[in-house]
C-alpha cells in the first residue's frame, strides 16, 4: 500500500543566498521582537524619504515650469500609477526579498537623491523654454516620477516578506503594522520637507541628503539584520553598490553650491549679482554693474526689466491717480517701483504696501541698484510696508479706507495668484475703497491671453466694479536690438566675450519682447481713463497713447465669460 504524501507546513519563502542552499532561513542576529522593530523602523524611514522625493519633484517642477496644480497632478498621478506597477514587478523578487530590497533602496537613493539636480541641470543647460529640448524638463519629470514610483511600489511586497521572515503572523496583522509605519513615516517626511529641508538646506541639498539617509538605512537593515540570508558574494556586491551610491551623493552635495551658481548663470546670464532664497521665493538680481541693465527675477520669472519697467509702472499707476489719492494701498509691488510712481503725485498722505515677501522688501530697501531704481521710495516717511497675505489683510481693513488700490500681483494664470483675482477678493477690495475710489489691476498680457484678461474683467463686474480696459506695449524690437548691441559693444570694450550668451537665450533674455501688458481700471461707476494734470508728466505715457491702448484692448474683447471664484477658478 502506497502511503499518501503529506505536504510540509507552509513557511517563509527561501531568500537568495540562504546557507546551504536548502532554502531554510538563517537565524537572525537579534531576537524576533527587536528584528520586527528594526524592520518597521526601516519602513518608517523609507516612507519618509519616498514622500520627500515626491514633494521635491512637485516643488522643483512648479518653480521651473509654473502652474503648481498641473505639476502636482502630473507627479502624483504618475507616481501612484507607477507604484502599482512596482508592486506587481516585485512579485518576482519575493524569493530574494533581502537582496532585492537592498538593491532596490540603493537605486532609489541614487535616483531620488539626484532627481532635483538632474532636472535643474536639464532645464538650465538645454533652454527649458524653447528649441529642440523645449519639452525636456517635462519628459524628465514624468520619467523620474515613473521610476521613483516603481521603486517605491516595489518596497511594500519585499518588506512584507521581510517582516514575515522575522516572525510569521497572520497577513492582516502584518499589513496593518507595515502600513501604519509607512503612513507615519510619510507624515514625518511631508512635514520635514517644507519646514526643515527646504528652508535650511534648499531643494538640491535636501534631496541629496534624503538619498543618503535612504541608502544608509536600506543597507544597514539588509546587511545588519538579514546578512545571513545573503551569500558572501551578494553581501560584497550590495556593500560596494551602496558605498558607490553614497560616494556619488556625497560628491554631489559638496559640489551643490558650485553647481547651483553655474546653473543660475546658465539661466540668467553671467551678470548675476544677487541670488537669495527668501521664505517665499527665489529672488535674483542681474546687471546694474558697469552700466549693465538691472533685471529682477522672482522664482525664475522676469518681473522687472530696467529697459521696460517704467512703461509698465506708469501705465499701472498713473490713470488710477486721477482723482482723490490721499490714501493709497499697493498689493504686491515689493520692489518699490509702483510706490515710486505713486509718491510723485502731490496730495499723497499715506501709501501702504502689502507684500507677502519680506525678503524682497529688504532687498528693495537696501540694495544699491534696486533702491536707486525705485528712487529710495522706502525712505519716504509716507510709505508703510507690511508683510501679510493680501486676502487676510483686506478682511481686517476698515471700510472706505483707501482712495486708490493698486493690484501689482503676478499674472492670474499662476496658481498661487488665482485667489487674488477672484470675485470674493474683489468684493473685499470694493469694501475698502472710498465711494469715489478707484482700483487698477494688472491682468496679464491682453494680446497674448485675451480670455484670461477678459475673465478678470468679468470677475470685477460681478463684484460690482465695472472697469475700463487698456494696454501698453513694450519697447519695439528695434529698441531691444539697439540695447543689446550696445551691451555687447560694452562687453567687447571691457574684454568680455561679446558672443550671445546661450544661458541668457535659454532664459528668454534674448527672446522677442512680450507684446505688452493689460490693465483694468475699475470703480463703483465706470471710471474715465485720464491722467492727473497736477502730477509730473510721465516719461512714457501720454493721453493719446492711453486712449490708443484702450482701443487696442477693446478689440480683443471676449464676451460672455463667467467670473472666477474661489471654488471655481477659471484662469
C-alpha positions as CSV (number, residue, x, y, z in Angstrom):
1,X,0.0,0.0,0.0
2,X,1.4,3.4,-1.0
3,X,1.2,5.9,1.8
4,X,-0.2,9.3,0.7
5,X,2.2,12.3,0.5
6,X,1.7,14.8,3.4
7,X,2.7,18.3,2.4
8,X,5.0,20.2,4.7
9,X,3.5,23.1,6.7
10,X,3.8,26.4,5.0
11,X,6.8,28.6,5.8
12,X,8.6,31.7,4.6
13,X,9.9,31.5,1.1
14,X,13.6,31.0,0.7
15,X,15.8,34.1,0.4
16,X,18.7,34.3,-2.1
17,X,21.9,33.0,-0.8
18,X,20.4,31.1,2.2
19,X,23.1,29.0,3.8
20,X,23.5,25.5,2.5
21,X,21.2,26.2,-0.4
22,X,18.3,24.4,1.3
23,X,16.0,27.3,1.3
24,X,15.7,27.3,5.1
25,X,16.0,30.8,6.5
26,X,19.1,31.6,8.6
27,X,18.7,32.6,12.2
28,X,18.6,36.4,12.8
29,X,21.3,38.0,14.8
30,X,18.7,39.6,17.2
31,X,15.6,38.5,19.0
32,X,12.4,38.5,16.8
33,X,10.9,41.4,18.7
34,X,14.0,43.5,18.1
35,X,14.1,42.4,14.5
36,X,10.5,43.4,14.0
37,X,11.1,46.8,15.4
38,X,14.1,47.3,13.1
39,X,12.1,46.4,10.1
40,X,9.2,48.7,11.0
41,X,11.8,51.5,11.7
42,X,13.2,50.9,8.2
43,X,9.7,51.1,6.7
44,X,9.2,54.4,8.6
45,X,12.4,56.0,7.2
46,X,12.0,54.7,3.7
47,X,8.4,56.1,3.6
48,X,9.6,59.5,4.8
49,X,12.3,59.5,2.1
50,X,9.8,58.5,-0.6
51,X,7.4,61.3,0.2
52,X,10.3,63.8,0.2
53,X,11.2,62.7,-3.3
54,X,7.6,63.3,-4.5
55,X,7.4,66.7,-2.9
56,X,10.8,67.6,-4.3
57,X,9.7,66.9,-7.8
58,X,6.5,68.8,-7.3
59,X,8.2,71.9,-5.9
60,X,11.0,72.0,-8.5
61,X,8.6,71.4,-11.4
62,X,6.3,74.2,-10.2
63,X,9.3,76.5,-9.9
64,X,10.8,75.7,-13.3
65,X,7.6,75.1,-15.3
66,X,4.9,77.0,-13.3
67,X,1.3,76.1,-12.6
68,X,1.7,74.1,-9.3
69,X,-1.7,72.4,-9.7
70,X,-0.7,70.9,-13.0
71,X,2.7,69.8,-11.9
72,X,1.5,68.3,-8.7
73,X,-1.3,66.4,-10.6
74,X,1.2,65.0,-13.1
75,X,3.8,64.0,-10.5
76,X,1.4,62.4,-8.0
77,X,-0.9,60.6,-10.6
78,X,2.1,59.2,-12.5
79,X,3.8,58.2,-9.3
80,X,0.8,56.4,-7.8
81,X,0.3,54.6,-11.1
82,X,3.9,53.6,-11.2
83,X,3.7,52.3,-7.6
84,X,1.1,49.8,-8.8
85,X,3.5,48.6,-11.5
86,X,6.3,48.3,-8.9
87,X,4.2,46.2,-6.6
88,X,3.4,43.8,-9.5
89,X,7.0,43.7,-10.6
90,X,8.2,42.9,-7.0
91,X,6.3,39.6,-7.1
92,X,9.2,38.1,-9.0
93,X,11.7,39.2,-6.3
94,X,9.9,37.7,-3.3
95,X,12.2,34.7,-3.2
96,X,15.1,37.1,-2.9
97,X,13.5,39.6,-0.6
98,X,16.6,40.6,1.4
99,X,18.9,41.1,-1.6
100,X,16.1,42.6,-3.7
101,X,15.2,45.2,-1.0
102,X,18.9,46.1,-0.5
103,X,19.4,46.7,-4.3
104,X,16.1,48.5,-4.6
105,X,17.0,51.0,-1.9
106,X,20.4,51.7,-3.3
107,X,18.9,52.5,-6.7
108,X,16.0,54.5,-5.2
109,X,18.5,56.6,-3.1
110,X,20.6,57.4,-6.2
111,X,17.6,58.2,-8.5
112,X,15.6,60.1,-5.9
113,X,18.5,61.9,-4.3
114,X,19.9,63.1,-7.7
115,X,16.5,63.9,-9.3
116,X,16.4,67.6,-8.4
117,X,19.9,68.2,-9.6
118,X,19.4,66.4,-12.9
119,X,16.1,68.1,-13.5
120,X,17.6,71.6,-12.8
121,X,20.6,70.8,-15.0
122,X,18.5,69.9,-18.0
123,X,16.3,73.0,-17.5
124,X,19.3,75.3,-17.2
125,X,21.6,74.0,-20.0
126,X,19.1,72.9,-22.6
127,X,16.9,76.0,-22.5
128,X,13.7,74.8,-20.9
129,X,11.5,77.4,-22.7
130,X,12.2,76.6,-26.3
131,X,14.0,74.8,-29.1
132,X,14.6,71.1,-29.6
133,X,14.6,70.5,-25.8
134,X,11.6,72.6,-25.1
135,X,9.8,69.6,-23.5
136,X,13.0,68.1,-22.0
137,X,12.2,69.1,-18.4
138,X,8.6,67.8,-18.7
139,X,9.7,64.5,-20.2
140,X,12.3,64.1,-17.5
141,X,9.8,65.0,-14.8
142,X,7.5,62.1,-16.0
143,X,10.5,59.8,-16.2
144,X,11.6,60.5,-12.7
145,X,8.0,60.1,-11.4
146,X,7.6,56.8,-13.1
147,X,11.0,55.4,-11.9
148,X,10.7,56.6,-8.3
149,X,7.1,55.4,-8.2
150,X,8.0,51.9,-9.5
151,X,10.8,51.6,-6.9
152,X,8.6,52.8,-4.0
153,X,5.8,50.5,-5.1
154,X,8.2,47.5,-5.1
155,X,9.2,48.2,-1.5
156,X,6.0,47.1,0.1
157,X,5.8,43.4,-1.1
158,X,9.5,42.9,-0.2
159,X,9.1,44.5,3.2
160,X,6.1,42.2,3.7
161,X,8.3,39.2,3.1
162,X,11.0,40.5,5.4
163,X,8.6,41.2,8.3
164,X,7.2,37.7,7.9
165,X,10.7,36.4,7.8
166,X,11.4,37.8,11.2
167,X,8.2,36.3,12.8
168,X,5.4,34.6,11.0
169,X,2.0,36.2,11.7
170,X,-1.4,36.5,10.1
171,X,-1.2,38.5,6.9
172,X,-3.8,41.1,8.1
173,X,-1.8,41.9,11.2
174,X,1.4,42.2,9.2
175,X,-0.2,44.5,6.6
176,X,-1.6,46.7,9.4
177,X,1.8,47.1,11.1
178,X,3.6,47.7,7.8
179,X,1.2,50.4,6.6
180,X,1.0,52.1,10.0
181,X,4.8,52.6,9.9
182,X,4.6,53.6,6.3
183,X,1.9,56.3,6.8
184,X,3.5,57.7,9.9
185,X,6.8,57.9,8.0
186,X,5.1,59.7,5.1
187,X,3.7,62.2,7.6
188,X,7.1,63.0,9.0
189,X,8.6,63.3,5.5
190,X,5.8,65.5,4.4
191,X,6.3,67.9,7.3
192,X,10.1,67.8,7.2
193,X,10.2,68.9,3.5
194,X,8.6,72.4,3.8
195,X,9.6,73.1,7.4
196,X,13.2,71.7,7.6
197,X,14.7,70.5,4.4
198,X,13.6,73.3,2.0
199,X,14.3,76.4,4.3
200,X,17.5,75.1,5.8
201,X,19.1,73.0,3.1
202,X,17.4,74.0,-0.2
203,X,16.0,71.8,-2.9
204,X,19.2,70.3,-4.2
205,X,21.0,69.6,-0.9
206,X,17.8,68.5,0.7
207,X,17.2,65.8,-1.9
208,X,20.8,64.6,-1.8
209,X,20.7,64.3,2.0
210,X,17.4,62.4,1.8
211,X,19.0,60.0,-0.7
212,X,21.9,59.5,1.7
213,X,19.6,58.6,4.6
214,X,17.7,56.3,2.3
215,X,20.9,54.4,1.2
216,X,22.3,54.1,4.8
217,X,19.0,52.8,6.3
218,X,18.4,50.3,3.5
219,X,21.9,49.0,3.6
220,X,22.0,48.8,7.4
221,X,18.7,46.9,7.5
222,X,19.8,44.2,5.0
223,X,23.5,43.9,5.8
224,X,22.9,44.1,9.5
225,X,19.7,42.2,10.1
226,X,19.4,39.9,7.1
227,X,23.1,39.4,6.3
228,X,23.0,35.7,6.9
229,X,20.3,35.3,4.2
230,X,22.9,36.5,1.6
231,X,25.9,34.8,0.2
232,X,29.3,36.3,0.8
233,X,29.4,37.5,-2.8
234,X,26.0,39.1,-2.5
235,X,27.0,40.9,0.6
236,X,30.1,42.3,-1.0
237,X,28.1,43.4,-4.1
238,X,25.5,45.1,-2.1
239,X,28.1,46.8,0.1
240,X,30.1,48.0,-2.9
241,X,26.9,49.3,-4.6
242,X,25.9,51.3,-1.5
243,X,29.4,52.7,-1.0
244,X,29.4,53.9,-4.6
245,X,25.9,55.5,-4.2
246,X,27.0,57.2,-1.0
247,X,30.2,58.5,-2.7
248,X,28.2,59.9,-5.6
249,X,25.7,61.6,-3.3
250,X,28.4,63.0,-1.1
251,X,30.3,64.4,-4.1
252,X,27.2,66.0,-5.4
253,X,26.4,67.5,-2.0
254,X,29.9,69.0,-1.8
255,X,29.5,70.5,-5.3
256,X,25.9,71.5,-4.9
257,X,26.7,75.2,-4.3
258,X,29.0,75.5,-7.2
259,X,26.5,73.6,-9.4
260,X,23.7,75.9,-8.4
261,X,25.8,79.0,-9.2
262,X,26.8,77.6,-12.6
263,X,23.2,76.6,-13.4
264,X,22.0,80.1,-12.3
265,X,24.4,81.7,-14.6
266,X,23.3,79.4,-17.4
267,X,19.7,80.5,-16.8
268,X,20.1,84.2,-16.0
269,X,23.4,85.0,-17.8
270,X,26.8,85.8,-16.3
271,X,26.0,89.0,-14.5
272,X,24.0,87.6,-11.6
273,X,24.6,90.0,-8.8
274,X,22.2,88.9,-6.1
275,X,20.6,85.5,-5.6
276,X,18.7,84.8,-2.4
277,X,16.1,82.3,-1.3
278,X,13.6,84.1,0.9
279,X,10.8,82.5,2.9
280,X,8.5,82.9,-0.1
281,X,10.6,82.6,-3.3
282,X,14.0,82.8,-5.0
283,X,15.0,86.4,-5.8
284,X,17.6,87.0,-8.4
285,X,19.1,90.4,-9.5
286,X,21.2,90.7,-12.6
287,X,23.1,93.6,-14.0
288,X,23.4,97.1,-12.7
289,X,27.2,96.8,-12.7
290,X,29.3,98.8,-15.1
291,X,26.2,100.3,-16.7
292,X,24.5,96.9,-17.4
293,X,20.7,97.0,-17.1
294,X,19.1,95.7,-14.0
295,X,16.6,92.7,-14.1
296,X,14.7,91.2,-11.3
297,X,13.6,87.6,-11.4
298,X,11.2,86.0,-8.9
299,X,11.1,82.2,-9.0
300,X,12.7,82.2,-12.4
301,X,10.2,84.6,-13.9
302,X,11.3,88.1,-15.1
303,X,9.3,90.6,-13.1
304,X,11.3,93.8,-13.6
305,X,13.4,94.8,-16.6
306,X,15.3,98.1,-16.4
307,X,14.6,98.7,-20.0
308,X,10.8,98.4,-19.8
309,X,9.7,98.8,-16.2
310,X,8.8,102.5,-16.4
311,X,6.4,101.8,-19.2
312,X,4.7,99.1,-17.0
313,X,4.6,101.1,-13.8
314,X,3.5,104.4,-15.3
315,X,0.7,102.6,-17.0
316,X,-0.2,100.7,-13.8
317,X,-0.3,103.7,-11.5
318,X,-0.9,107.0,-13.4
319,X,-4.5,106.5,-14.6
320,X,-5.7,105.4,-11.1
321,X,-4.3,108.5,-9.5
322,X,-6.6,110.9,-11.5
323,X,-8.9,111.9,-8.6
324,X,-8.6,111.8,-4.8
325,X,-5.5,109.9,-3.9
326,X,-4.5,110.8,-0.3
327,X,-4.6,107.2,0.9
328,X,-3.2,104.5,-1.4
329,X,-2.9,100.8,-1.0
330,X,-0.4,98.8,-3.1
331,X,-0.9,95.0,-3.2
332,X,2.4,93.3,-4.1
333,X,4.9,95.8,-5.5
334,X,7.6,94.9,-3.0
335,X,10.2,96.2,-5.4
336,X,9.0,99.7,-4.6
337,X,8.6,100.8,-8.3
338,X,4.8,101.2,-8.1
339,X,5.3,103.2,-4.9
340,X,7.8,105.4,-6.7
341,X,5.1,106.4,-9.2
342,X,2.5,107.0,-6.5
343,X,4.8,109.2,-4.5
344,X,5.3,111.5,-7.5
345,X,1.8,112.8,-7.1
346,X,1.1,115.8,-4.9
347,X,-1.5,115.2,-2.2
348,X,-0.5,111.7,-1.3
349,X,-0.5,111.4,2.5
350,X,-0.1,107.7,3.1
351,X,1.0,104.7,1.0
352,X,0.6,101.2,2.4
353,X,2.5,98.4,0.6
354,X,1.3,94.8,1.4
355,X,3.9,92.4,0.1
356,X,4.0,88.8,1.2
357,X,7.8,88.5,0.8
358,X,9.7,90.4,3.5
359,X,13.0,89.5,1.8
360,X,12.0,91.3,-1.4
361,X,11.1,94.4,0.6
362,X,14.5,94.3,2.4
363,X,16.3,94.0,-0.9
364,X,14.3,96.9,-2.5
365,X,15.1,99.0,0.6
366,X,18.8,98.2,0.9
367,X,20.2,97.0,-2.5
368,X,22.0,100.0,-4.1
369,X,20.8,99.1,-7.6
370,X,17.2,98.4,-6.9
371,X,16.8,101.2,-4.3
372,X,18.2,103.6,-6.9
373,X,15.7,102.3,-9.5
374,X,12.8,102.9,-7.1
375,X,14.3,106.3,-6.1
376,X,14.6,105.2,-2.5
377,X,10.8,105.0,-2.1
378,X,11.1,103.1,1.1
379,X,12.9,106.0,2.7
380,X,9.8,108.2,2.3
381,X,8.0,108.6,5.6
382,X,4.7,108.4,3.9
383,X,5.3,104.8,2.8
384,X,4.5,102.0,5.2
385,X,5.4,98.4,4.2
386,X,3.8,95.4,5.8
387,X,4.3,91.6,5.2
388,X,1.0,89.9,5.0
389,X,-1.3,87.8,2.9
390,X,-3.4,90.3,0.9
391,X,-6.6,88.4,1.3
392,X,-6.2,88.3,5.1
393,X,-5.1,91.9,5.3
394,X,-8.2,93.1,3.4
395,X,-10.6,91.2,5.7
396,X,-9.3,93.2,8.6
397,X,-9.2,96.6,6.8
398,X,-11.9,99.1,7.7
399,X,-14.4,100.1,5.1
400,X,-13.7,103.0,2.7
401,X,-10.1,103.1,4.0
402,X,-8.4,103.9,0.6
403,X,-8.9,106.3,-2.2
404,X,-6.8,104.2,-4.6
405,X,-5.9,100.5,-4.6
406,X,-3.2,99.2,-7.0
407,X,-3.0,95.5,-7.6
408,X,0.5,94.8,-8.7
409,X,0.4,91.0,-8.5
410,X,1.7,88.1,-10.6
411,X,-0.4,87.1,-13.6
412,X,-3.7,85.5,-12.8
413,X,-2.9,82.2,-14.5
414,X,-0.2,81.5,-11.9
415,X,-1.9,79.1,-9.5
416,X,-0.7,80.9,-6.3
417,X,-2.3,84.2,-7.5
418,X,-5.6,82.8,-8.6
419,X,-7.5,83.6,-5.4
420,X,-6.3,87.2,-5.7
421,X,-8.2,87.5,-8.9
422,X,-11.4,86.0,-7.6
423,X,-14.8,87.6,-7.2
424,X,-14.6,87.2,-3.4
425,X,-11.2,89.1,-3.4
426,X,-12.6,91.9,-5.5
427,X,-15.6,92.1,-3.2
428,X,-13.2,92.8,-0.3
429,X,-11.5,95.5,-2.4
430,X,-14.8,97.2,-3.2
431,X,-15.5,97.4,0.5
432,X,-12.2,99.1,1.4
433,X,-12.4,101.6,-1.4
434,X,-13.8,105.1,-0.7
435,X,-17.1,105.8,-2.5
436,X,-15.3,107.6,-5.3
437,X,-12.2,105.4,-5.1
438,X,-10.5,103.6,-8.0
439,X,-8.9,100.2,-8.4
440,X,-6.3,99.3,-11.0
441,X,-5.5,95.6,-11.7
442,X,-2.6,94.2,-13.7
443,X,-4.4,91.4,-15.6
444,X,-1.7,89.9,-17.8
445,X,-0.9,90.4,-21.5
446,X,-4.2,91.1,-23.2
447,X,-2.9,90.4,-26.7
448,X,-1.4,87.0,-25.8
449,X,-4.0,85.7,-23.4
450,X,-7.3,87.6,-24.1
451,X,-9.5,85.0,-22.4
452,X,-7.7,85.3,-19.1
453,X,-7.7,89.1,-19.3
454,X,-11.4,89.4,-20.0
455,X,-12.2,86.8,-17.3
456,X,-10.6,89.3,-14.9
457,X,-12.9,92.0,-16.3
458,X,-16.0,89.7,-15.9
459,X,-14.9,89.0,-12.3
460,X,-14.6,92.7,-11.5
461,X,-18.0,93.4,-12.9
462,X,-19.5,90.5,-10.9
463,X,-18.1,92.1,-7.8
464,X,-19.8,95.5,-8.6
465,X,-16.7,97.1,-10.1
466,X,-17.2,98.0,-13.8
467,X,-13.9,98.5,-15.5
468,X,-12.3,100.1,-18.5
469,X,-9.5,98.1,-20.2
470,X,-6.3,99.4,-21.6
471,X,-2.9,98.1,-22.6
472,X,0.6,99.4,-23.1
473,X,3.3,97.8,-25.3
474,X,6.9,97.1,-24.6
475,X,9.8,98.6,-26.5
476,X,9.8,97.6,-30.1
477,X,12.2,95.1,-31.5
478,X,14.5,97.8,-32.8
479,X,14.9,99.3,-29.4
480,X,15.6,95.9,-27.9
481,X,18.2,95.2,-30.6
482,X,19.9,98.5,-30.2
483,X,20.2,98.0,-26.4
484,X,21.6,94.5,-26.9
485,X,24.1,95.8,-29.4
486,X,25.2,98.5,-27.0
487,X,25.6,96.0,-24.2
488,X,27.7,93.7,-26.4
489,X,29.8,96.6,-27.6
490,X,30.4,97.5,-23.9
491,X,31.4,93.8,-23.2
492,X,33.9,93.9,-26.1
493,X,35.4,97.1,-24.8
494,X,35.8,95.6,-21.3
495,X,37.4,92.5,-22.8
496,X,34.4,90.2,-22.2
497,X,33.1,87.7,-24.7
498,X,30.5,89.6,-26.8
499,X,29.1,86.4,-28.3
500,X,25.4,85.7,-27.4
501,X,25.2,84.0,-24.1
502,X,23.3,80.7,-24.5
503,X,22.2,80.8,-20.9
504,X,20.6,84.2,-21.4
505,X,18.9,83.0,-24.6
506,X,17.7,80.0,-22.7
507,X,16.2,82.2,-20.0
508,X,14.3,84.2,-22.7
509,X,16.5,87.3,-22.2
510,X,17.3,87.4,-25.9
511,X,13.9,86.2,-26.9
512,X,11.4,88.6,-28.7
513,X,10.0,91.1,-26.3
514,X,6.5,90.4,-24.9
515,X,3.7,92.2,-26.8
516,X,2.6,94.3,-23.8
517,X,0.7,94.4,-20.6
518,X,-3.0,94.7,-20.0
519,X,-4.7,96.7,-17.2
520,X,-8.2,97.2,-15.9
521,X,-9.2,100.5,-14.1
522,X,-12.3,99.9,-12.0
523,X,-14.6,101.8,-9.7
524,X,-18.2,101.6,-8.4
525,X,-19.2,103.5,-11.5
526,X,-17.4,103.1,-14.8
527,X,-14.3,105.4,-14.5
528,X,-12.9,107.8,-17.0
529,X,-9.4,106.9,-18.4
530,X,-7.3,110.0,-17.8
531,X,-4.0,111.2,-16.4
532,X,-3.7,113.5,-13.4
533,X,-3.0,117.0,-14.8
534,X,-1.5,118.1,-11.4
535,X,1.1,115.3,-11.4
536,X,4.6,115.5,-13.1
537,X,4.4,114.5,-16.7
538,X,5.0,110.8,-17.3
539,X,8.1,109.8,-19.3
540,X,6.4,107.1,-21.4
541,X,2.7,107.7,-21.2
542,X,0.6,110.4,-22.9
543,X,-3.2,110.9,-23.1
544,X,-3.1,109.9,-26.7
545,X,-1.2,106.6,-26.1
546,X,-3.5,105.8,-23.2
547,X,-6.6,106.3,-25.4
548,X,-4.9,104.2,-28.1
549,X,-4.2,101.5,-25.6
550,X,-7.9,101.4,-24.6
551,X,-8.9,101.0,-28.2
552,X,-6.3,98.2,-28.7
553,X,-7.6,96.4,-25.7
554,X,-11.2,96.7,-26.6
555,X,-10.6,95.0,-30.0
556,X,-9.5,91.8,-28.1
557,X,-12.7,91.6,-26.0
558,X,-14.1,88.0,-25.4
559,X,-17.8,88.4,-24.5
560,X,-19.9,86.1,-22.3
561,X,-17.2,84.9,-19.9
562,X,-18.2,83.8,-16.4
563,X,-16.5,85.3,-13.3
564,X,-13.8,83.4,-11.4
565,X,-14.5,82.5,-7.8
566,X,-12.6,80.8,-5.0
567,X,-14.3,77.5,-5.5
568,X,-14.4,77.7,-9.3
569,X,-11.3,79.3,-10.6
570,X,-11.4,79.9,-14.3
571,X,-7.9,81.1,-15.2
